[in-house]
Structure formats: structure tokens, C-alpha cells
Amino acid sequence: MRFSTIMAVAFAIAAPVAAQTSAPVAPAGPRVTYIQAGQLLATPGQAPRGPSTIVVRDGKVAEVRDGFVAPTAGAELIDLRDRYVLPGLIDMHVHFYSSGYPLKSRLEGPTKDKEDAFVAAAGNARATLLGGFTTVRDLGSPEPRGIRALRDAIARGEMEGPTIVNAGRMISVTAGHGDANGLKEDYAHAERMDADHLCNGADDCRRATREQIFTGAEVIKFAASGGVGSNIAGGLEAQMTYDEMKAIVDTAHAFGRKVTAHAHGKSGIDTALRAGVDSIEHGSYIDDETVRLFKSTGAYLVPTMHAFESVIRQSRAGERPAASAAKAEEVALVVKASHRRALAGGVKFAFGTDSGVGPHATNALEFGYMTAIGMAPAVAIRTATIDAATLLGRADRIGRIAPGMDADIIAVAGDPVADVARLNTVDFVMQKGRVRKAAGKPALFPVE
């Protein structure tokens, strides 16, 4: 019997029971919360407001008013009068299915089932949310259906975590950065089972793109170049042809998906930009010609300096294979100069950490790395709010605190524009109107 027929029979049987047992439920009134903020950075990049009150109704910002406004009867009050309030942060590059500890992962991997991996991913998601990141892009998972399930459970309110925009698996050519490199034959064979993300030639790369969309990908990622983390020699330059990259980009755009490219070497970055990608991850080797390509295409750079620092530390501690460690040292010599060149040249940046390469819930360390290359703290915060939201195509919903926006709101002690390290300790997190973190003071309490 076909599955659709089975389901139709099941619904037919269940319907009379539901009709007998269900009763009309009166609609609940709107959930209203008043947030009194000592300082409010409603629109990052602009001057903060002084004492303000944010009115949240049913998960959306309804009003932003000057001063400390008393709540209406039946509303909740959140006292953040001694805190600096700003929009929830956005990380454009995480991997919830990766632990951030490569040696530990290799040792424990053979003992873990996919169900264990899902539980770990859910824990990483929750920790990231409590760190103040209310939206993320998960850019590559060994379990694409698992990350989709986690995304949907969070969206339904059944699990705690940031809103996830997922990429499924990273598309790669055979022997490229996304293949099962450096493993013995039987392990490599196991890794390659159902390897629908591997492709060779333009037509095959169209197929691989559609496969990721089929499994639920909301954004497409491909490996344009070699990678630091993969255990294979051969450098960091382009691994895909222009035609392969162009096929991926055009197919994804036809399905309404944005495309990002993992790219370290100049040839990989430049070719991906010419193929029409929306963003570049890492961008280790950027020269003046590359800057001009970024600006002419309007693509964003997601620098992931947090990951570079993590890989260098892991490599020098002997936690990464020799091929990976050698590439990490190579990149360390040039990457900061490349990012400074991109910043000075007016390239658009979006915040991203590659968490999962390094430990989760330390995402805000990226702000310190960004300011170290000369980016002003106010600009760095904007890359993790308005700019990231724009790259996601969700600037009408997230990235600012304004009427009609999702009530994704965080608070810290002190002014992060003066000291960006304040963002390493987030005191309060609200996601779509629901308080997810309210330790000590500030506190959540009902108003009679």
C-alpha cells in the first residue's frame, strides 16, 4: 500500500475521534512585554538612544518609546535600566555538528551514532543562543536532514537555539576540500556513502546543488578552493572550474537560494566572484584585483578570523594532521593583511566565525579579531546585525530593533561600542519575544 494511501486511511479513522473529543478553545490575548533599557542601540551604526522602552507584542517589536514607560495592565516588565540593549547577533558561519575539538572528535567518532551527534548539535545550538547569537547560517553538516530537523524544531519552539539558515552539505569536486580525504580505504568508503554533494563537471554540479535543496538547504555552499582543515596536500587554490561554479550559482539562484563559496586562494576567490556568488568565506589571499571584483559584484566577505586562530592553536598543539597544519601556517602569514586590504578597499563584511572549527559559544571573540585589523567596534557590530541580515535577505525581520521586526534582543553590562569585549558576556537574550536568558539582574517578572 502506498504511503499516501496509508496516511489517508489514518486521517479518516482519526477524524471522528478528534471531532468527539475536541472542544472550542478561546483565543488567547496577545503576549505583551515592556523592556526598559538604560541605553538602546536600536540601529547599529547609528548613535544609541538613551533610556528607552521597547514594547513587544506576540514576538514582534510593536513600539520603541523614549524614557521608561510603565507597562499596561497584564503586561510583563523586563528591567534592563542598568544595561546596554541591542539587537540579537547573527553569525553567518557555524557548524553545529562539529565539536571544535578535532582530536577529540577523531577519537570519539567511531563510538557515536547519528543520534548522539544530533544531541551534541542541539547542545551547541543552545549554547550559541545563550551567547547572544539569535540567528546563524549553518554552512555544512554531515547530517543535512539532522540540521534541517534541528532548524525546524527550534522554529516551532520545541527546542532552544538560534534561528538556523542551513546549507546541507558543502558541494565539492572529487578529492576537493569537501571529500573524505586522508582516511583509510574502508573509512573513506563509509564517508562517501550517499555522497550526493560530490560533483565533477557543470551538469553534475547542477545535480549536486539540487540534491542539497531537496534535503532542505536554504543556502548553498561550495568549496571553490582547497581548505586548511582538510587532510590533503595540494595547496589552497581553485579546485573547481568556472563552469562548475557558475552551474552551482545559477541553479541555486533559480531556486531562490543564495550561494556562498569557501575560498582561500586568490584563484578560488576570484573565480567564485566572477561566477556570481553572494559571499566568500575566509578570503585568505586578497589583492587589489580581488577587492575590485568584490566591489563590482557586491559580494560580501565573511572573514572567520576566529577559525584561523583556532586552527593555528590546534596545529601547534599537534591536534591536526601534518597537511592541515602546514596550510594553517601558510595562511597565518597573509590572512590579516588580506582582510585589512579588503577593509581599506571598501569590501562589504558580514560577521562569521566558523564555530565548530573552534569551540562553540565563543563566537563573540570574532569582534576582537575584527577590531584588531582596524575595524571600528561600531562597524563590527553592524556586520553582525544589519549587514548580516541584509546578506541573508532578512533585513526586514532581523538586525534592528524597530516596529515590525522580530523581537530578537540582547543586553550587556556596559557600552560595546566603547569596548567590544563586552559582547563576550551577554546577560540577557530574547528570541522572537521569548526570554531565553535572564540570569540574576535583569530579571523577568509579571506586572499585575
N, C-alpha and C positions, 0 to 999 in steps of 0.2 A: 504493500500500500504506500502511495506517495506521502511524503511528509506533510504536504499541504492538505491532503485529504484527512490525515490523522488529526491535524490541528483543527480542521473544520468540525469534525465529529466531537472533539473535546470541548470546543466552544459551545456547540449545540447542547451538549449534556450539562455544561456548567451554567448556561444562561438561565434556565428555570430556577436553579438553586439560588443564584445571585438575586433574581427577581423576588424570591420569597424572603431572603434574609436581609437585604439591604434596606436602609431607611434614609429618607432625605436628611441631608446634613446642611445646617445653616452656614452660609459663607462666613468665614472669619473676617474680622475687620483688618485693615492694613496694619502691619507692624511698623511702628514709628519710633525712631531713636533720635535723640538730640546729643550731639557731640560738641562739647565746649572745648575749644582748642586755644592754648596760650599763644601760639604762633601757627600760621597756616600757610604752607607753600601749595596753594591750590593749583597753580600752573607753573611747573618747573621751568626755569629760565627767566621768569618774571620776579619782581620783588614780592616777598612774603607779606601776607596780611598780618595785622596784629590780632588781638583777641577776637575770635570768631566762633560762630555756631553753625555746625553742619546738621541739617535735618535730613534724615534717611528714612525713606518710606518704601517698604517692600523690596529692599535690596538695592534701591537706586537712590542717588543723591537727589533730593527734592528741592532744597534751598541751601544757600550759603549766605549767612547774615552776619553783619558786624556785631561785635560785642558778645557777651554771654547772655543768651536768650533763655528764659525759663521754659521748660518743656510744657506742653499741653497735658491735660489730664489723661492718664493711661499710657503715656509715652514713657520710654526708658531714657535715662540720662547717663552719659558717659563723661566723667570729669577728666579731661586732659588739659586742664588750665595751666599745669606746670610742664607741659610737653610741647614739642615741636611736631606738628602733624603734616603729613604729605601723602601723595598717592602711593598705593601699593606698587612695589618694584617689579620689573619684568626682566627675566633672564632669557636671552634668545638662544642659549646653547647649553643644554644639560643632557645627561644620560642617567635616568633613574635606575636602569637595570645594571649599571656599573657601580662598583663599590667605592672607587677612589683609592683602593689599595691593591695594586696589580699583583704583587707576590702572594698576598693572602688569597686573592681571587683564584690564582692558578692552583694553589694548594687545596683550596676547599671546593673548587668547581666540580670535580668528579663525584663529590658526595651530595650535591644539591640537585633537586628536581626543579622543574619549571615552576611548580607551586611555591617552593621555597624562594625562588627568585622573585616571584610576584610579591610575596610578603615583604621582602627586602626593599623592592622598588616602592611599595606603598609607604614604608617607613622613611625612605629617602624623600619622598614627596612631602610627607607631613613635616619633616624637619626643615625642608626648604620653605614651606609656607610659614612656619613659625619664625623663620629668619627674616620675614618681611617680603618675600617674593610671592606675589599673588597670581602671577601668570608666568608660564615658561614655554619655550619650544623644546621638546624632547627630540633631539636630532639623531636618532638611530638606536634601535633596540634589537637584541637578538630574538625577542618575542614580540613581534609587531601587533599581534592580537592581544597580548597581555597589556601592552601600554595603551592600546585602544580601550580595553576594558577598564583600566585604571582611570583613564580620561573620563569615561562615561560615568563611572561610579562617583567620581568627585563632582561632576556636573549635576548629578542627581542629588547630591548631598548625603550620599551613603558612606562616603569616606572623606577624610580631610586631606587636602593637598591643594596646590595651586591649579588654576585653570591650565590645562595642557593642550598645546598645539603640537601634534605628533607627526613624525616623519616616517614611521615604519622602519624599514631597513635602509641603510645608505647604499645607493646604487654604485657599483664598481665594475671595472673590467676584470677579467680573469688575471690573477696574480697581482691585482692592484691593492690599494690600501684597505679595501673592504673585503678581500678574500681571506681564506683561512691559511694565512702564511705562517711558516715556521713551525708547523706541527708535524708529528709523525703521521704516516700514511693513514692508519685507521682513525686517528683523531680528526685529521683533515677531512676524511670521507664523512665522518659523522657531522662535522661542522657544515659541510657542503650539502647535506640532505635538504631538499626543498630550497635550494639556493636561488630563489626567483629574483634576487637582487643583482646577480651577476649577469653581465651582458657584453657582447662583442659585436661591433658594427651598429650602424644607426637604427636599422629595423629592430634588432634585438634590444637595443636600449629603449626604444618606444615601448616594447613589450614589458620590460622591467619596470618602467615608470607606471604603466597601467596596473601592473601587479601590486605595486605599493598602494596605489589609490584603491584597488579592490580590497585590500586588507585594512583600509580605514585611514590612510595617511592624509593629513590636512595640509602638509607642506612636503615638498620633495627635496631630498638632499643627495648629492652625488660626490664621489671622490674624483675631483679633477686632477689631483696630483698625488704624489706619494705622501706618506704620513710619517710623523715622528714615532707614533706609538706602534706601528705595525712591525712585526719581527721579520723584515725582509730588507735586503740591501737594495741599492738601485737609485738612491737619491730622492729628491723631493720635487722633481719637475713634473711636467704634464704626463699623465698616464692615459688619458682619453684623447681622442681626436676631436677636432672642431665639430665634425659631422655628428659624432656620438653625443657631445654636449648639447648641440643645437637640437637634436632629436628629443632629448630629455626635456629641455626647456620648453620647446614648442608644445610637446604633448602635455606637460603639466599645466601650462598656461591655458591650453584648450579646455582642460578640466577645472579651471578656476583655482589652481594651486600655485602658490609662489614657490620659487626654487632657490636653494642656496647651495653653494659649492664649497666643500672642503678643499682648500688650496694653499699650499706653502710656497712653492717655487714660482718665479715670475711667469714662466711659460704657462703653467696651470692657471694662475690668476688671470692673466691677460686673455687667454683663450676662452675661459669661462665668462669673462666680462663681454667679450665680443659675441658670445653665444646668447647673451641676454639674461644672465642670472640676476636675481633681485638682491642677492647679498653674497659676500665672500666670508667664509670662516677662516680665521687665523691670519692670513695675509703676511707671511713672514718676509718675503722678498718683494718689496715695492720700490720702484724707481719713479722718475718723473713721468715717463710714458704711462706707467700703470696708474698714477694719480690722474692723468688726463682721461684715461679710459673710465675710471670710477666716476669722474665728474660728467663726462659726456653721456654715460648710460644711466646715471642717477642711482647706481647700486650702493648699498651700504657695506661697510666693513665691520665685522664682529670680531674684535681682536683676541679675545680669550687669553689674556696675559696670565690669568690665574693658572691655566693649564700648563703654560710654558714653565712657570715657576715650580709647579708640582712635578713635572716630568724631569726637570733638571735635578731636583732634590731626590726623587726616586732613583734616577740613573746613578747618581753619585753614591747612593746607599746600596747599590748592587741589586735593586729590586726590578730592574728591567733588563731584557736581553741585550747583548752587545750591539746588534744592528740598531736597535731603538736608541740606546744610549749615545752612540756615535752621532746619530742625526740630531739628538737633543742638544749636544754640544755645538754642532754646526749652526743650528738655528739661534742658539743663545747669543752668538756673536753679532747677529744682524737684526733681530726682530724688533728691538726697541727703536733702533734708528729708522726702520721701515715705518713703524707706527707714528713716530714723530714726523716723518716726511708726509705721511698721509694727513695727519692733523694740520700741519702747516699749509698743506695744499688745499684744504677745504673739503676733504672727503667726508661724507656723512658716516657717523659712527652709530652703532647700536650695541647696547651692553650685552655681553655674553661671557660665560666663564668656562664652559666645557666641564662643568662639575660632573663627577663620575670618573674623570681622569684624575682630579684631585678630590679631596673629601667633600661630601655634600654639607650643606648648611654653613659653609664658609664663603658663600657667593659674594658677600659684600666686600671681601678683600680686594676684589677687582677694582673697586673705586680708588683704592690707594695706588694700584699699579697704573691706572689711567692718569691720575694727577701727577704721578712721577714722570710721565713723558711730556708734561706741560699742559694737560687739560685742566681747565678751571673746575673746581668742585661743582659749581652750578651747572656747568655743561655736562659733566659726568653724570649728575643726577638726571638731567634731561635725557641722556642716552638710554637710561633705564626706565623711562616713563614715556614721555611724548614721542621720542624718536623711535623707540622700540614698538610702541603701539602703532605708529604710522607704518613701519615696515610690516607689521602683522596684518595691516589693513583693518585695524580695530580702534583707530583713534577716536571714533565716535562713541566708544564704550569705556575705554580704559586709558590710563596715563595722566588724567587730570581729575581734580575734584570740582565738579560743576554740575548744575542741574541736568538730569537725564543720564548721567554717567553711572556705571556700576559703582556701588559703594565699596571699592577696594581701597582701604585706608590704613596707614600705619602711623606710629608715633615713636619718637626717640627723645632722650633727655639731651637737650642742647641743640644748637644750630648746626646741621650737617653741611651747610654752605660754608660755614667758617671752619669746620673740622669734619671732613668727610668720614673719618673713622667712627663718628657717632653712629653710622649706619651698621656697624658691626654688632651693635647691641640694640635690637628692636624690642620695645616694651609692650607694644600693643599692635594687634593685627585684626583687621576686619576684612572679611571677604564676602562681597555681594550682600552686605548688610548683616552678616553673622560674625559675632566676635569669636575669633579663633585663639587669641592670646590676650590675656588681661591679668598679668601677674602683679600682685601687690597693688601699688598705686600707679597708674589709674585703675579704677575698679568699675565694674558694671553693676548697677542696682536699679530696681524698678521705682518709678515715681507713682505715688498714689493719686 
